[in-house]
Amino acid sequence: MPSLYDRTTNLEETLAQFMQVSMSNQKSTESAIKNLEVQVGQLAKQLAERPSNSFTANTKKNPKEECKVVMTRSRMVG
């Protein structure tokens, strides 16, 4: 049967490992948050520089140049 000293030593080692992993995870999380902050800042800058009266979506002309009506069960036309 392990002595109280052995059990305490094992507990201290386990706690030290847990603290090390926790600190590593915290640093990783902080790094990810900083990267997200930079990306959000870049997006905000791009939005601020874009003219507010322009629609910048990529649109394509319908090659068939036709539309189809969809009739639902409730007879609503969409």
N, C-alpha and C positions, 0 to 999 in steps of 0.2 A: 504494500500500500504506500502511495507517495506521501511524503511528509508535507507538512504545512508550508515549509520553505519551498519545496519543489512546485507545489500547486501555485503559490504566490508568484514564483518566477515564471511559470508558464502563463499565468494570467497577465503579468506585466509584459511579456513578449507578445502575447496576442493583442493586448491593448496598443502597444507600440506599432505593430503591423497595421492595425485598424486605423490608427491616427495617420500613419504614412499614406495609406490608400485614400483616406478621406481628404487629406491635404492635396494629394495629386488630383483627385477628382475635382476639388474646388478650383485649383489652378486651371484645369482643363475647361471647366465651366466658365470661368472668368475670361479665358482666352476666346471662347466661342461667343460670349456676349460682346466682347470688344469688336470681334469681326462683324457681328451683326450690326453693331452701332455704326461702323464704318460704311457698311453696305447701305444702311438706311440713310445715312448722310449723303452718300453718292446719289441715291435715288431722289432724295429731296432736292439736291442741287440740280439734277437733270430736269425735274418737274418745274423748278423755279425758272430755269433758263428757257423752257419751252414756251412758245407763244400760246397765249390762253385761248385764242380764237381759231386754232387749227385742230383738225381731227387727224391724228397721226397713225391710225390703224392701217394695216396692210389689207386693202380690199382687192377683190378679183371680180372681174365681170363674169356673170353666169354664161358659160359657153353655149348652153342650150337656149338661152334667152327666152325661157318660158317658166311659168310658175304652176304649181299644182295645188289644188284645193284639197284639204283634208277634212272629211266630215266625221265628227265624233258621234258616239252613240246618242248623245243628248242633242244632236242636230246643230251643234255649235260649229260654225265655219271658222277654220283657223288658217 
